[in-house]
Amino acid sequence: MKHTICAKRSLTLSKTLFYPKNYLVSSAIIDTTNADIQAQATLLKDDDCVATIQNCFAFVRDEIPHCWDIRDQARANVVTLTAVEVLHHKTGLCYAKSHLLAALLRANDIPTALCYQRFIIDPEQPEKGSFLHGLNAVWLEAGTHYSEGWYRLDARGNKPGVNAQFHPPQEQLAYDTTHTLEGIFPDYYTEPLACVVDKLRKHNDIFELSEDLPDQALVQS
């Protein structure tokens, strides 16, 4: 499945009603109270907030392989969902990796949301269906080079043709939406979408899951 690398672009993110505590909560899936999550978060913590984000982002992007990128390895054929599962198994799909990144950042008191893009399986044959891609956003207070607001980051994992970075105020995600039926959900979620949880719990084999990926109609702002 091929998508174009997202071009770097400046973000002017709309400000929504924002309650920081909502994006710091711990839950069964994003468990910031787990001892292993807290230990890893402490290792990645820096005195500078943006540096902490960079450290956590790089760890999940580079040290936790995307299952599909290592699908020829036995350890890849496990469907992880929770942040703890991803940390323990050291692998996950984009959705699961976004849960781990949210847990590490929230454990470091950085408001972190879950975000979603929707892609067409085959842009030339849109009737074949679509699927969701999971990523994150962090809330930053105004800095020297960027204004207060949400900034998206995608820890899917880089590879040839994919080069996601976090350099606010520039956005550089793993994939760009190019088809008229593709897009990014405008909302910032505190918890994963129900369809994501359902599909990741339904399957215990990544090859089965690849034929039944989470999907939901694109929400318009």
Secondary structure, DSSP 8 states (H G I E B T S, - for coil): --------EE---------GGGGS---SSS-TTSHHHHHHHHHH--SSHHHHHHHHHHIIIIIS-BGGGGTTSGGG-----SHHHHHHHT-B-HHHHHHHHHHHHHHTT--EEEEEEEEES-TT-GGG-EEEEEEEEEEE---SSS-SEEEEE--S--BTTB--EEETTEEE-S----STT-EE----BSS--HHHHHHHHH-S-HHHHTTS---------
